[in-house]
Amino acid sequence: MWDREDSQEVGLEAAILERVRNSSLVEWFCADNVVGLKYTAEAAAVSIFLLVG
């Protein structure tokens, strides 16, 4: 019984830490690379156009 509760707590803690880590990475990337994001989006749009068109 205790092992199961401990496993659930560990899993929940891991999920929370991963979510915080991922959101921190997104904030950092957006703050430091706004221009790069624009070029990345444009490149993706061109790639999709070439595949579809």
PDBQT receptor file of N, H, CA, C and O in Angstrom, charges set to zero:
ATOM      1  N   MET A   1       0.822  -1.194   0.000  1.00  0.00    +0.000 N 
ATOM      2  CA  MET A   1       0.000   0.000   0.000  1.00  0.00    +0.000 C 
ATOM      3  C   MET A   1       0.864   1.256   0.000  1.00  0.00    +0.000 C 
ATOM      4  O   MET A   1       0.601   2.189  -0.759  1.00  0.00    +0.000 OA
ATOM      5  N   TRP A   2       1.891   1.287   0.843  1.00  0.00    +0.000 N 
ATOM      6  H   TRP A   2       2.104   0.529   1.460  1.00  0.00    +0.000 HD
ATOM      7  CA  TRP A   2       2.733   2.478   0.910  1.00  0.00    +0.000 C 
ATOM      8  C   TRP A   2       3.574   2.639  -0.352  1.00  0.00    +0.000 C 
ATOM      9  O   TRP A   2       3.818   3.759  -0.802  1.00  0.00    +0.000 OA
ATOM     10  N   ASP A   3       4.016   1.514  -0.923  1.00  0.00    +0.000 N 
ATOM     11  H   ASP A   3       3.818   0.605  -0.558  1.00  0.00    +0.000 HD
ATOM     12  CA  ASP A   3       4.823   1.592  -2.135  1.00  0.00    +0.000 C 
ATOM     13  C   ASP A   3       4.052   2.253  -3.264  1.00  0.00    +0.000 C 
ATOM     14  O   ASP A   3       4.612   3.042  -4.026  1.00  0.00    +0.000 OA
ATOM     15  N   ARG A   4       2.795   1.941  -3.371  1.00  0.00    +0.000 N 
ATOM     16  H   ARG A   4       2.340   1.301  -2.751  1.00  0.00    +0.000 HD
ATOM     17  CA  ARG A   4       1.978   2.508  -4.437  1.00  0.00    +0.000 C 
ATOM     18  C   ARG A   4       1.829   4.015  -4.262  1.00  0.00    +0.000 C 
ATOM     19  O   ARG A   4       1.963   4.766  -5.228  1.00  0.00    +0.000 OA
ATOM     20  N   GLU A   5       1.558   4.458  -3.054  1.00  0.00    +0.000 N 
ATOM     21  H   GLU A   5       1.450   3.848  -2.269  1.00  0.00    +0.000 HD
ATOM     22  CA  GLU A   5       1.419   5.891  -2.815  1.00  0.00    +0.000 C 
ATOM     23  C   GLU A   5       2.739   6.606  -3.078  1.00  0.00    +0.000 C 
ATOM     24  O   GLU A   5       2.747   7.696  -3.650  1.00  0.00    +0.000 OA
ATOM     25  N   ASP A   6       3.849   6.008  -2.668  1.00  0.00    +0.000 N 
ATOM     26  H   ASP A   6       3.843   5.123  -2.204  1.00  0.00    +0.000 HD
ATOM     27  CA  ASP A   6       5.149   6.613  -2.916  1.00  0.00    +0.000 C 
ATOM     28  C   ASP A   6       5.420   6.717  -4.412  1.00  0.00    +0.000 C 
ATOM     29  O   ASP A   6       5.930   7.734  -4.881  1.00  0.00    +0.000 OA
ATOM     30  N   SER A   7       5.085   5.681  -5.156  1.00  0.00    +0.000 N 
ATOM     31  H   SER A   7       4.670   4.855  -4.775  1.00  0.00    +0.000 HD
ATOM     32  CA  SER A   7       5.287   5.698  -6.602  1.00  0.00    +0.000 C 
ATOM     33  C   SER A   7       4.440   6.781  -7.259  1.00  0.00    +0.000 C 
ATOM     34  O   SER A   7       4.904   7.464  -8.172  1.00  0.00    +0.000 OA
ATOM     35  N   GLN A   8       3.220   6.938  -6.805  1.00  0.00    +0.000 N 
ATOM     36  H   GLN A   8       2.844   6.382  -6.063  1.00  0.00    +0.000 HD
ATOM     37  CA  GLN A   8       2.355   7.974  -7.358  1.00  0.00    +0.000 C 
ATOM     38  C   GLN A   8       2.907   9.355  -7.059  1.00  0.00    +0.000 C 
ATOM     39  O   GLN A   8       2.879  10.235  -7.918  1.00  0.00    +0.000 OA
ATOM     40  N   GLU A   9       3.409   9.552  -5.847  1.00  0.00    +0.000 N 
ATOM     41  H   GLU A   9       3.432   8.837  -5.148  1.00  0.00    +0.000 HD
ATOM     42  CA  GLU A   9       3.981  10.846  -5.487  1.00  0.00    +0.000 C 
ATOM     43  C   GLU A   9       5.225  11.143  -6.311  1.00  0.00    +0.000 C 
ATOM     44  O   GLU A   9       5.418  12.272  -6.763  1.00  0.00    +0.000 OA
ATOM     45  N   VAL A  10       6.057  10.147  -6.505  1.00  0.00    +0.000 N 
ATOM     46  H   VAL A  10       5.900   9.230  -6.138  1.00  0.00    +0.000 HD
ATOM     47  CA  VAL A  10       7.267  10.332  -7.302  1.00  0.00    +0.000 C 
ATOM     48  C   VAL A  10       6.901  10.645  -8.747  1.00  0.00    +0.000 C 
ATOM     49  O   VAL A  10       7.505  11.523  -9.363  1.00  0.00    +0.000 OA
ATOM     50  N   GLY A  11       5.925   9.941  -9.288  1.00  0.00    +0.000 N 
ATOM     51  H   GLY A  11       5.435   9.227  -8.788  1.00  0.00    +0.000 HD
ATOM     52  CA  GLY A  11       5.489  10.201 -10.658  1.00  0.00    +0.000 C 
ATOM     53  C   GLY A  11       4.914  11.588 -10.819  1.00  0.00    +0.000 C 
ATOM     54  O   GLY A  11       5.184  12.261 -11.813  1.00  0.00    +0.000 OA
ATOM     55  N   LEU A  12       4.126  12.024  -9.856  1.00  0.00    +0.000 N 
ATOM     56  H   LEU A  12       3.907  11.476  -9.048  1.00  0.00    +0.000 HD
ATOM     57  CA  LEU A  12       3.547  13.365  -9.903  1.00  0.00    +0.000 C 
ATOM     58  C   LEU A  12       4.638  14.420  -9.816  1.00  0.00    +0.000 C 
ATOM     59  O   LEU A  12       4.620  15.404 -10.556  1.00  0.00    +0.000 OA
ATOM     60  N   GLU A  13       5.584  14.213  -8.915  1.00  0.00    +0.000 N 
ATOM     61  H   GLU A  13       5.599  13.413  -8.315  1.00  0.00    +0.000 HD
ATOM     62  CA  GLU A  13       6.684  15.169  -8.774  1.00  0.00    +0.000 C 
ATOM     63  C   GLU A  13       7.503  15.240 -10.060  1.00  0.00    +0.000 C 
ATOM     64  O   GLU A  13       7.896  16.328 -10.481  1.00  0.00    +0.000 OA
ATOM     65  N   ALA A  14       7.760  14.102 -10.680  1.00  0.00    +0.000 N 
ATOM     66  H   ALA A  14       7.440  13.219 -10.338  1.00  0.00    +0.000 HD
ATOM     67  CA  ALA A  14       8.518  14.076 -11.933  1.00  0.00    +0.000 C 
ATOM     68  C   ALA A  14       7.770  14.811 -13.037  1.00  0.00    +0.000 C 
ATOM     69  O   ALA A  14       8.377  15.541 -13.820  1.00  0.00    +0.000 OA
ATOM     70  N   ALA A  15       6.464  14.622 -13.103  1.00  0.00    +0.000 N 
ATOM     71  H   ALA A  15       5.971  14.029 -12.467  1.00  0.00    +0.000 HD
ATOM     72  CA  ALA A  15       5.661  15.303 -14.124  1.00  0.00    +0.000 C 
ATOM     73  C   ALA A  15       5.678  16.810 -13.912  1.00  0.00    +0.000 C 
ATOM     74  O   ALA A  15       5.778  17.575 -14.871  1.00  0.00    +0.000 OA
ATOM     75  N   ILE A  16       5.580  17.234 -12.664  1.00  0.00    +0.000 N 
ATOM     76  H   ILE A  16       5.498  16.612 -11.884  1.00  0.00    +0.000 HD
ATOM     77  CA  ILE A  16       5.610  18.672 -12.364  1.00  0.00    +0.000 C 
ATOM     78  C   ILE A  16       6.967  19.261 -12.733  1.00  0.00    +0.000 C 
ATOM     79  O   ILE A  16       7.036  20.325 -13.348  1.00  0.00    +0.000 OA
ATOM     80  N   LEU A  17       8.042  18.577 -12.363  1.00  0.00    +0.000 N 
ATOM     81  H   LEU A  17       7.986  17.713 -11.864  1.00  0.00    +0.000 HD
ATOM     82  CA  LEU A  17       9.379  19.077 -12.684  1.00  0.00    +0.000 C 
ATOM     83  C   LEU A  17       9.597  19.157 -14.189  1.00  0.00    +0.000 C 
ATOM     84  O   LEU A  17      10.193  20.116 -14.680  1.00  0.00    +0.000 OA
ATOM     85  N   GLU A  18       9.124  18.163 -14.920  1.00  0.00    +0.000 N 
ATOM     86  H   GLU A  18       8.641  17.384 -14.522  1.00  0.00    +0.000 HD
ATOM     87  CA  GLU A  18       9.281  18.178 -16.375  1.00  0.00    +0.000 C 
ATOM     88  C   GLU A  18       8.495  19.325 -16.991  1.00  0.00    +0.000 C 
ATOM     89  O   GLU A  18       8.977  19.986 -17.910  1.00  0.00    +0.000 OA
ATOM     90  N   ARG A  19       7.301  19.560 -16.494  1.00  0.00    +0.000 N 
ATOM     91  H   ARG A  19       6.909  19.022 -15.747  1.00  0.00    +0.000 HD
ATOM     92  CA  ARG A  19       6.476  20.650 -17.018  1.00  0.00    +0.000 C 
ATOM     93  C   ARG A  19       7.132  22.002 -16.757  1.00  0.00    +0.000 C 
ATOM     94  O   ARG A  19       7.161  22.859 -17.641  1.00  0.00    +0.000 OA
ATOM     95  N   VAL A  20       7.654  22.197 -15.558  1.00  0.00    +0.000 N 
ATOM     96  H   VAL A  20       7.631  21.501 -14.840  1.00  0.00    +0.000 HD
ATOM     97  CA  VAL A  20       8.337  23.452 -15.230  1.00  0.00    +0.000 C 
ATOM     98  C   VAL A  20       9.581  23.608 -16.088  1.00  0.00    +0.000 C 
ATOM     99  O   VAL A  20       9.859  24.695 -16.593  1.00  0.00    +0.000 OA
ATOM    100  N   ARG A  21      10.324  22.529 -16.252  1.00  0.00    +0.000 N 
ATOM    101  H   ARG A  21      10.097  21.646 -15.841  1.00  0.00    +0.000 HD
ATOM    102  CA  ARG A  21      11.539  22.580 -17.066  1.00  0.00    +0.000 C 
ATOM    103  C   ARG A  21      11.208  22.942 -18.508  1.00  0.00    +0.000 C 
ATOM    104  O   ARG A  21      11.869  23.795 -19.101  1.00  0.00    +0.000 OA
ATOM    105  N   ASN A  22      10.202  22.309 -19.070  1.00  0.00    +0.000 N 
ATOM    106  H   ASN A  22       9.665  21.616 -18.589  1.00  0.00    +0.000 HD
ATOM    107  CA  ASN A  22       9.826  22.583 -20.455  1.00  0.00    +0.000 C 
ATOM    108  C   ASN A  22       9.344  24.012 -20.628  1.00  0.00    +0.000 C 
ATOM    109  O   ASN A  22       9.703  24.662 -21.610  1.00  0.00    +0.000 OA
ATOM    110  N   SER A  23       8.542  24.520 -19.703  1.00  0.00    +0.000 N 
ATOM    111  H   SER A  23       8.250  23.992 -18.906  1.00  0.00    +0.000 HD
ATOM    112  CA  SER A  23       8.049  25.887 -19.829  1.00  0.00    +0.000 C 
ATOM    113  C   SER A  23       9.193  26.874 -19.678  1.00  0.00    +0.000 C 
ATOM    114  O   SER A  23       9.191  27.918 -20.330  1.00  0.00    +0.000 OA
ATOM    115  N   SER A  24      10.171  26.568 -18.833  1.00  0.00    +0.000 N 
ATOM    116  H   SER A  24      10.173  25.720 -18.303  1.00  0.00    +0.000 HD
ATOM    117  CA  SER A  24      11.330  27.445 -18.677  1.00  0.00    +0.000 C 
ATOM    118  C   SER A  24      12.154  27.475 -19.952  1.00  0.00    +0.000 C 
ATOM    119  O   SER A  24      12.648  28.534 -20.339  1.00  0.00    +0.000 OA
ATOM    120  N   LEU A  25      12.311  26.336 -20.613  1.00  0.00    +0.000 N 
ATOM    121  H   LEU A  25      11.909  25.476 -20.299  1.00  0.00    +0.000 HD
ATOM    122  CA  LEU A  25      13.053  26.293 -21.867  1.00  0.00    +0.000 C 
ATOM    123  C   LEU A  25      12.357  27.099 -22.949  1.00  0.00    +0.000 C 
ATOM    124  O   LEU A  25      13.019  27.788 -23.725  1.00  0.00    +0.000 OA
ATOM    125  N   VAL A  26      11.044  27.025 -23.014  1.00  0.00    +0.000 N 
ATOM    126  H   VAL A  26      10.507  26.466 -22.383  1.00  0.00    +0.000 HD
ATOM    127  CA  VAL A  26      10.291  27.785 -24.014  1.00  0.00    +0.000 C 
ATOM    128  C   VAL A  26      10.444  29.271 -23.759  1.00  0.00    +0.000 C 
ATOM    129  O   VAL A  26      10.682  30.034 -24.695  1.00  0.00    +0.000 OA
ATOM    130  N   GLU A  27      10.313  29.699 -22.510  1.00  0.00    +0.000 N 
ATOM    131  H   GLU A  27      10.120  29.079 -21.750  1.00  0.00    +0.000 HD
ATOM    132  CA  GLU A  27      10.469  31.114 -22.181  1.00  0.00    +0.000 C 
ATOM    133  C   GLU A  27      11.868  31.588 -22.543  1.00  0.00    +0.000 C 
ATOM    134  O   GLU A  27      12.018  32.675 -23.101  1.00  0.00    +0.000 OA
ATOM    135  N   TRP A  28      12.899  30.798 -22.238  1.00  0.00    +0.000 N 
ATOM    136  H   TRP A  28      12.776  29.915 -21.785  1.00  0.00    +0.000 HD
ATOM    137  CA  TRP A  28      14.273  31.179 -22.518  1.00  0.00    +0.000 C 
ATOM    138  C   TRP A  28      14.501  31.279 -24.025  1.00  0.00    +0.000 C 
ATOM    139  O   TRP A  28      15.115  32.238 -24.492  1.00  0.00    +0.000 OA
ATOM    140  N   PHE A  29      14.018  30.308 -24.782  1.00  0.00    +0.000 N 
ATOM    141  H   PHE A  29      13.520  29.529 -24.402  1.00  0.00    +0.000 HD
ATOM    142  CA  PHE A  29      14.228  30.297 -26.223  1.00  0.00    +0.000 C 
ATOM    143  C   PHE A  29      13.520  31.474 -26.881  1.00  0.00    +0.000 C 
ATOM    144  O   PHE A  29      14.090  32.123 -27.758  1.00  0.00    +0.000 OA
ATOM    145  N   CYS A  30      12.300  31.756 -26.475  1.00  0.00    +0.000 N 
ATOM    146  H   CYS A  30      11.838  31.229 -25.762  1.00  0.00    +0.000 HD
ATOM    147  CA  CYS A  30      11.546  32.862 -27.064  1.00  0.00    +0.000 C 
ATOM    148  C   CYS A  30      12.177  34.201 -26.726  1.00  0.00    +0.000 C 
ATOM    149  O   CYS A  30      12.215  35.096 -27.570  1.00  0.00    +0.000 OA
ATOM    150  N   ALA A  31      12.666  34.351 -25.523  1.00  0.00    +0.000 N 
ATOM    151  H   ALA A  31      12.636  33.624 -24.837  1.00  0.00    +0.000 HD
ATOM    152  CA  ALA A  31      13.250  35.619 -25.102  1.00  0.00    +0.000 C 
ATOM    153  C   ALA A  31      14.553  35.899 -25.838  1.00  0.00    +0.000 C 
ATOM    154  O   ALA A  31      14.834  37.052 -26.164  1.00  0.00    +0.000 OA
ATOM    155  N   ASP A  32      15.344  34.884 -26.105  1.00  0.00    +0.000 N 
ATOM    156  H   ASP A  32      15.115  33.947 -25.841  1.00  0.00    +0.000 HD
ATOM    157  CA  ASP A  32      16.658  35.083 -26.700  1.00  0.00    +0.000 C 
ATOM    158  C   ASP A  32      16.686  34.954 -28.214  1.00  0.00    +0.000 C 
ATOM    159  O   ASP A  32      17.678  35.333 -28.836  1.00  0.00    +0.000 OA
ATOM    160  N   ASN A  33      15.634  34.433 -28.826  1.00  0.00    +0.000 N 
ATOM    161  H   ASN A  33      14.828  34.125 -28.321  1.00  0.00    +0.000 HD
ATOM    162  CA  ASN A  33      15.706  34.116 -30.244  1.00  0.00    +0.000 C 
ATOM    163  C   ASN A  33      14.410  34.484 -30.957  1.00  0.00    +0.000 C 
ATOM    164  O   ASN A  33      13.853  33.663 -31.686  1.00  0.00    +0.000 OA
ATOM    165  N   VAL A  34      13.930  35.691 -30.760  1.00  0.00    +0.000 N 
ATOM    166  H   VAL A  34      14.383  36.358 -30.168  1.00  0.00    +0.000 HD
ATOM    167  CA  VAL A  34      12.682  36.110 -31.389  1.00  0.00    +0.000 C 
ATOM    168  C   VAL A  34      12.845  36.152 -32.904  1.00  0.00    +0.000 C 
ATOM    169  O   VAL A  34      11.968  35.691 -33.634  1.00  0.00    +0.000 OA
ATOM    170  N   VAL A  35      13.953  36.699 -33.381  1.00  0.00    +0.000 N 
ATOM    171  H   VAL A  35      14.666  37.073 -32.789  1.00  0.00    +0.000 HD
ATOM    172  CA  VAL A  35      14.200  36.768 -34.819  1.00  0.00    +0.000 C 
ATOM    173  C   VAL A  35      14.362  35.363 -35.387  1.00  0.00    +0.000 C 
ATOM    174  O   VAL A  35      13.842  35.068 -36.463  1.00  0.00    +0.000 OA
ATOM    175  N   GLY A  36      15.067  34.508 -34.688  1.00  0.00    +0.000 N 
ATOM    176  H   GLY A  36      15.490  34.748 -33.814  1.00  0.00    +0.000 HD
ATOM    177  CA  GLY A  36      15.259  33.135 -35.139  1.00  0.00    +0.000 C 
ATOM    178  C   GLY A  36      13.953  32.388 -35.268  1.00  0.00    +0.000 C 
ATOM    179  O   GLY A  36      13.790  31.564 -36.168  1.00  0.00    +0.000 OA
ATOM    180  N   LEU A  37      13.020  32.668 -34.375  1.00  0.00    +0.000 N 
ATOM    181  H   LEU A  37      13.153  33.337 -33.643  1.00  0.00    +0.000 HD
ATOM    182  CA  LEU A  37      11.714  32.022 -34.465  1.00  0.00    +0.000 C 
ATOM    183  C   LEU A  37      10.993  32.444 -35.733  1.00  0.00    +0.000 C 
ATOM    184  O   LEU A  37      10.324  31.630 -36.370  1.00  0.00    +0.000 OA
ATOM    185  N   LYS A  38      11.126  33.714 -36.103  1.00  0.00    +0.000 N 
ATOM    186  H   LYS A  38      11.670  34.375 -35.585  1.00  0.00    +0.000 HD
ATOM    187  CA  LYS A  38      10.483  34.190 -37.324  1.00  0.00    +0.000 C 
ATOM    188  C   LYS A  38      11.037  33.436 -38.536  1.00  0.00    +0.000 C 
ATOM    189  O   LYS A  38      10.276  32.957 -39.376  1.00  0.00    +0.000 OA
ATOM    190  N   TYR A  39      12.352  33.336 -38.619  1.00  0.00    +0.000 N 
ATOM    191  H   TYR A  39      12.970  33.726 -37.936  1.00  0.00    +0.000 HD
ATOM    192  CA  TYR A  39      12.955  32.637 -39.747  1.00  0.00    +0.000 C 
ATOM    193  C   TYR A  39      12.585  31.160 -39.757  1.00  0.00    +0.000 C 
ATOM    194  O   TYR A  39      12.372  30.576 -40.820  1.00  0.00    +0.000 OA
ATOM    195  N   THR A  40      12.509  30.559 -38.579  1.00  0.00    +0.000 N 
ATOM    196  H   THR A  40      12.682  31.034 -37.716  1.00  0.00    +0.000 HD
ATOM    197  CA  THR A  40      12.121  29.155 -38.484  1.00  0.00    +0.000 C 
ATOM    198  C   THR A  40      10.698  28.958 -38.981  1.00  0.00    +0.000 C 
ATOM    199  O   THR A  40      10.420  28.003 -39.706  1.00  0.00    +0.000 OA
ATOM    200  N   ALA A  41       9.796  29.852 -38.596  1.00  0.00    +0.000 N 
ATOM    201  H   ALA A  41      10.022  30.628 -38.006  1.00  0.00    +0.000 HD
ATOM    202  CA  ALA A  41       8.404  29.753 -39.032  1.00  0.00    +0.000 C 
ATOM    203  C   ALA A  41       8.296  29.943 -40.539  1.00  0.00    +0.000 C 
ATOM    204  O   ALA A  41       7.542  29.234 -41.205  1.00  0.00    +0.000 OA
ATOM    205  N   GLU A  42       9.051  30.901 -41.078  1.00  0.00    +0.000 N 
ATOM    206  H   GLU A  42       9.664  31.477 -40.537  1.00  0.00    +0.000 HD
ATOM    207  CA  GLU A  42       9.019  31.129 -42.525  1.00  0.00    +0.000 C 
ATOM    208  C   GLU A  42       9.576  29.926 -43.279  1.00  0.00    +0.000 C 
ATOM    209  O   GLU A  42       9.032  29.536 -44.313  1.00  0.00    +0.000 OA
ATOM    210  N   ALA A  43      10.647  29.342 -42.775  1.00  0.00    +0.000 N 
ATOM    211  H   ALA A  43      11.089  29.659 -41.936  1.00  0.00    +0.000 HD
ATOM    212  CA  ALA A  43      11.233  28.165 -43.421  1.00  0.00    +0.000 C 
ATOM    213  C   ALA A  43      10.255  26.998 -43.393  1.00  0.00    +0.000 C 
ATOM    214  O   ALA A  43      10.146  26.254 -44.368  1.00  0.00    +0.000 OA
ATOM    215  N   ALA A  44       9.554  26.836 -42.298  1.00  0.00    +0.000 N 
ATOM    216  H   ALA A  44       9.642  27.440 -41.506  1.00  0.00    +0.000 HD
ATOM    217  CA  ALA A  44       8.566  25.762 -42.198  1.00  0.00    +0.000 C 
ATOM    218  C   ALA A  44       7.428  25.997 -43.179  1.00  0.00    +0.000 C 
ATOM    219  O   ALA A  44       6.942  25.052 -43.801  1.00  0.00    +0.000 OA
ATOM    220  N   ALA A  45       6.998  27.242 -43.324  1.00  0.00    +0.000 N 
ATOM    221  H   ALA A  45       7.392  28.009 -42.819  1.00  0.00    +0.000 HD
ATOM    222  CA  ALA A  45       5.914  27.561 -44.250  1.00  0.00    +0.000 C 
ATOM    223  C   ALA A  45       6.340  27.266 -45.687  1.00  0.00    +0.000 C 
ATOM    224  O   ALA A  45       5.548  26.733 -46.464  1.00  0.00    +0.000 OA
ATOM    225  N   VAL A  46       7.562  27.599 -46.045  1.00  0.00    +0.000 N 
ATOM    226  H   VAL A  46       8.205  28.032 -45.414  1.00  0.00    +0.000 HD
ATOM    227  CA  VAL A  46       8.064  27.325 -47.394  1.00  0.00    +0.000 C 
ATOM    228  C   VAL A  46       8.144  25.820 -47.621  1.00  0.00    +0.000 C 
ATOM    229  O   VAL A  46       7.779  25.336 -48.692  1.00  0.00    +0.000 OA
ATOM    230  N   SER A  47       8.615  25.082 -46.628  1.00  0.00    +0.000 N 
ATOM    231  H   SER A  47       8.911  25.476 -45.758  1.00  0.00    +0.000 HD
ATOM    232  CA  SER A  47       8.712  23.624 -46.758  1.00  0.00    +0.000 C 
ATOM    233  C   SER A  47       7.347  23.001 -46.983  1.00  0.00    +0.000 C 
ATOM    234  O   SER A  47       7.196  22.114 -47.823  1.00  0.00    +0.000 OA
ATOM    235  N   ILE A  48       6.361  23.456 -46.243  1.00  0.00    +0.000 N 
ATOM    236  H   ILE A  48       6.483  24.176 -45.561  1.00  0.00    +0.000 HD
ATOM    237  CA  ILE A  48       4.997  22.930 -46.398  1.00  0.00    +0.000 C 
ATOM    238  C   ILE A  48       4.459  23.289 -47.773  1.00  0.00    +0.000 C 
ATOM    239  O   ILE A  48       3.815  22.463 -48.420  1.00  0.00    +0.000 OA
ATOM    240  N   PHE A  49       4.717  24.514 -48.227  1.00  0.00    +0.000 N 
ATOM    241  H   PHE A  49       5.240  25.185 -47.701  1.00  0.00    +0.000 HD
ATOM    242  CA  PHE A  49       4.256  24.950 -49.542  1.00  0.00    +0.000 C 
ATOM    243  C   PHE A  49       4.867  24.072 -50.636  1.00  0.00    +0.000 C 
ATOM    244  O   PHE A  49       4.171  23.661 -51.564  1.00  0.00    +0.000 OA
ATOM    245  N   LEU A  50       6.155  23.788 -50.529  1.00  0.00    +0.000 N 
ATOM    246  H   LEU A  50       6.721  24.123 -49.775  1.00  0.00    +0.000 HD
ATOM    247  CA  LEU A  50       6.820  22.969 -51.542  1.00  0.00    +0.000 C 
ATOM    248  C   LEU A  50       6.287  21.540 -51.549  1.00  0.00    +0.000 C 
ATOM    249  O   LEU A  50       6.174  20.926 -52.611  1.00  0.00    +0.000 OA
ATOM    250  N   LEU A  51       5.959  21.008 -50.378  1.00  0.00    +0.000 N 
ATOM    251  H   LEU A  51       6.051  21.507 -49.516  1.00  0.00    +0.000 HD
ATOM    252  CA  LEU A  51       5.423  19.652 -50.308  1.00  0.00    +0.000 C 
ATOM    253  C   LEU A  51       4.010  19.577 -50.874  1.00  0.00    +0.000 C 
ATOM    254  O   LEU A  51       3.659  18.612 -51.554  1.00  0.00    +0.000 OA
ATOM    255  N   VAL A  52       3.205  20.591 -50.596  1.00  0.00    +0.000 N 
ATOM    256  H   VAL A  52       3.490  21.374 -50.044  1.00  0.00    +0.000 HD
ATOM    257  CA  VAL A  52       1.803  20.584 -51.020  1.00  0.00    +0.000 C 
ATOM    258  C   VAL A  52       1.673  21.092 -52.445  1.00  0.00    +0.000 C 
ATOM    259  O   VAL A  52       0.924  20.536 -53.249  1.00  0.00    +0.000 OA
ATOM    260  N   GLY A  53       2.410  22.154 -52.752  1.00  0.00    +0.000 N 
ATOM    261  H   GLY A  53       3.018  22.605 -52.099  1.00  0.00    +0.000 HD
ATOM    262  CA  GLY A  53       2.276  22.828 -54.037  1.00  0.00    +0.000 C 
ATOM    263  C   GLY A  53       2.945  22.086 -55.106  1.00  0.00    +0.000 C 
ATOM    264  O   GLY A  53       2.930  22.516 -56.260  1.00  0.00    +0.000 OA
TER     265      GLY A  53
